[in-house]
């Protein structure tokens, strides 16, 4: 299995401080990077709306569903190289991420731009994997695995190929091949081995237990790779 983000219908490139951020391309991608022919995220149903929300496992009730991504434009600069705090207020609790703006400056700057534009507000985490790799994937407003902003940007801070190269607590970007990062990211809740294809940009410093509880509740269809059984809503995302 891989951490994929299906390519948006329209991909643009943009320039950040003289650095060209490449558009989507699958040329020369490895099997681990390529988008699977059949996407687990595409085949799982979006959470249904309910007039009377009920308890949803470890999370508070939410009627959030997939929606059209907000057009927030594109970033035009890079933040100062330092550590930032990326906070996800969810219906399951607060998840705090230490974002590495030194090793992944473009990634952190872009995610900060999206967060400040309220791009993530009201979105759902669309994919949970519980077999082979252990991640909760978020950041696609459509909730299908195919949504993203109207730009892509290059990979940074790729780990070496090794066992458990994405340890518990890691936060990294999903992609559909080299240099196709957009808005989707994944939270690693248990040690995971993946191809060294995914930009590492942060570490969970608070709320790892929340992600583990979501994983323990399982997927909506009972499989090892699908939509979480709990509707996981990012109420808002902030960066400081």
C-alpha positions in Angstrom: 0.0 0.0 0.0 1.0 3.6 -0.5 0.0 7.0 0.6 -1.6 8.4 -2.5 -3.5 11.6 -3.3 -5.2 11.3 -6.6 -4.4 14.2 -8.9 -6.8 17.1 -9.0 -8.5 17.9 -12.3 -6.6 21.1 -12.6 -3.0 21.5 -11.5 -1.0 24.7 -11.7 2.5 25.6 -10.9 3.7 28.5 -8.9 6.9 30.2 -7.9 8.0 30.7 -4.3 11.1 32.9 -3.8 12.5 31.9 -7.1 11.9 28.1 -6.5 9.7 26.5 -9.2 7.2 24.1 -7.6 6.7 21.4 -10.2 3.3 20.4 -11.5 1.9 16.9 -11.4 3.7 14.2 -13.3 3.8 10.5 -13.1 6.7 10.0 -15.4 9.3 7.7 -13.8 7.4 7.1 -10.6 7.9 3.9 -8.7 5.1 1.4 -8.0 5.0 2.8 -4.5 4.5 6.3 -5.7 1.9 5.6 -8.4 -1.8 6.1 -7.9 -3.5 2.6 -7.6 -5.9 1.8 -10.4 -8.7 1.5 -7.8 -8.6 3.9 -5.0 -9.8 2.7 -1.6 -10.7 6.3 -0.7 -12.8 6.7 -3.8 -14.7 3.5 -3.2 -15.7 4.3 0.4 -18.8 6.3 1.0 -18.8 9.8 2.4 -20.3 10.1 5.9 -24.0 10.6 5.6 -25.8 13.6 6.9 -28.2 13.2 9.9 -30.7 15.6 11.2 -30.0 14.3 14.7 -26.3 13.6 15.2 -25.5 10.6 17.3 -22.4 9.4 19.2 -19.6 8.5 16.8 -17.2 6.3 18.7 -14.4 8.3 20.2 -15.5 11.5 18.5 -18.3 14.0 19.1 -21.1 13.9 16.6 -20.5 15.6 13.3 -22.5 16.0 10.1 -19.5 17.2 8.1 -19.2 15.8 4.5 -17.0 16.3 1.5 -17.4 19.7 -0.3 -15.9 21.8 -3.1 -12.4 23.0 -2.0 -12.1 26.7 -1.2 -10.2 28.8 -3.7 -7.6 30.5 -1.5 -5.2 31.3 -4.3 -1.5 30.3 -4.0 1.3 31.2 -1.6 3.9 33.6 -2.8 6.5 33.4 -0.1 8.4 31.3 2.4 8.1 31.8 6.1 11.3 32.3 8.3 13.0 29.0 8.9 12.0 27.9 12.4 9.6 25.6 14.2 5.9 26.4 14.1 2.9 25.0 16.0 0.1 23.6 13.8 -3.1 22.9 15.7 -6.0 20.9 14.5 -9.2 21.4 16.4 -11.3 18.3 15.7 -14.5 16.9 16.9 -12.4 14.1 18.4 -10.1 16.5 20.4 -7.1 18.8 19.8 -4.2 17.5 17.8 -1.0 19.6 18.0 1.8 19.2 15.5 5.3 20.6 15.8 6.0 21.8 12.2 9.6 21.8 11.0 10.0 25.0 9.0 13.8 24.4 8.8 13.9 21.0 7.1 10.6 21.5 5.2 10.2 25.2 4.7 8.1 25.2 1.5 5.8 22.5 2.9 5.2 24.3 6.2 4.8 27.7 4.5 2.2 26.2 2.2 0.3 24.5 4.9 0.3 27.6 7.0 -1.0 29.5 4.0 -3.8 27.0 3.5 -4.7 27.0 7.2 -4.8 30.8 7.4 -7.1 30.8 4.4 -9.4 28.4 6.3 -8.9 25.8 3.6 -9.1 22.9 6.1 -12.0 24.2 8.2 -15.0 21.9 8.2 -13.2 19.2 6.3 -13.1 15.4 7.1 -10.2 13.0 7.3 -11.1 10.5 4.5 -8.8 7.6 4.9 -7.7 5.3 7.8 -5.3 2.4 7.3 -4.9 -0.3 10.0 -3.0 -3.1 8.3 0.5 -2.8 6.9 0.7 0.9 7.5 -0.9 2.9 10.3 -2.1 6.3 9.2 -5.0 8.7 9.3 -5.1 10.8 6.1 -6.7 14.3 6.0 -6.6 17.5 4.1 -8.9 16.8 1.1 -12.0 19.0 1.3 -13.8 16.7 -1.1 -13.4 13.7 1.1 -12.6 11.5 -1.8 -8.8 11.4 -1.9 -8.8 13.4 -5.2 -9.2 16.9 -3.9 -6.6 19.6 -3.5 -5.6 23.2 -4.2 -4.9 24.6 -7.6 -1.2 24.1 -7.3 1.5 21.5 -6.4 4.9 21.8 -4.8 8.1 19.9 -4.5 9.2 17.2 -2.1 11.4 18.0 0.9 13.0 16.2 3.8 12.4 12.7 2.5 13.6 10.0 4.9 16.0 7.3 4.2 14.6 3.9 3.1 14.6 1.8 6.3 12.3 0.0 8.7 9.9 2.3 10.5 11.1 5.3 8.6 7.8 7.0 9.4 7.7 6.4 13.2 4.6 6.9 15.4 3.8 10.6 15.7 5.2 11.6 12.3 3.2 13.8 10.0 3.9 13.7 6.2 2.5 14.7 2.9 0.4 12.4 0.7 1.1 12.7 -3.0 0.4 11.1 -6.5 4.1 11.0 -7.5 7.3 13.1 -7.2 6.7 16.8 -6.5 2.9 16.6 -6.5 2.2 17.7 -2.9 -1.0 19.7 -2.4 -3.0 19.8 0.8 -3.3 16.2 1.8 -1.3 14.9 4.7 -1.2 11.9 7.0 -0.8 11.4 10.7 1.2 8.2 11.7 -0.2 6.6 14.8 2.1 3.6 14.9 5.5 2.8 13.5 5.2 2.5 9.7 7.5 1.5 6.9 7.0 3.2 3.5 8.9 4.1 0.5 11.0 7.2 1.1 8.6 9.3 -1.1 6.7 11.4 1.4 7.8 14.7 2.8 8.1 14.6 6.6 7.1 18.0 7.9 6.0 17.5 11.5 5.6 15.5 14.7 2.5 15.1 16.8 3.2 16.6 20.3 -0.3 16.3 21.6 -3.2 14.2 20.6 -1.5 11.0 19.4 -3.8 9.1 21.7 -6.8 10.7 19.9 -5.5 9.3 16.5 -5.0 5.9 18.1 -8.5 5.9 19.4 -9.9 6.7 16.0 -7.8 3.8 14.6 -9.0 1.4 17.3 -12.6 2.2 16.3 -11.8 1.0 12.8 -13.0 1.8 9.3 -16.6 2.2 8.2 -16.6 -1.0 6.1 -14.4 -3.0 8.5 -11.5 -3.3 6.1 -7.9 -2.4 6.8 -8.0 0.6 4.4 -11.0 2.9 4.1 -13.0 5.8 5.5 -12.8 6.0 9.3 -15.9 4.6 11.1 -15.8 7.8 13.2 -16.5 10.9 11.2 -13.3 12.9 11.9 -13.9 16.6 11.2 -11.2 19.3 11.3 -13.2 22.1 12.7 -10.4 24.5 12.2 -6.6 24.6 11.7 -4.3 27.3 13.1 -0.6 28.0 12.8 1.6 30.1 15.1 
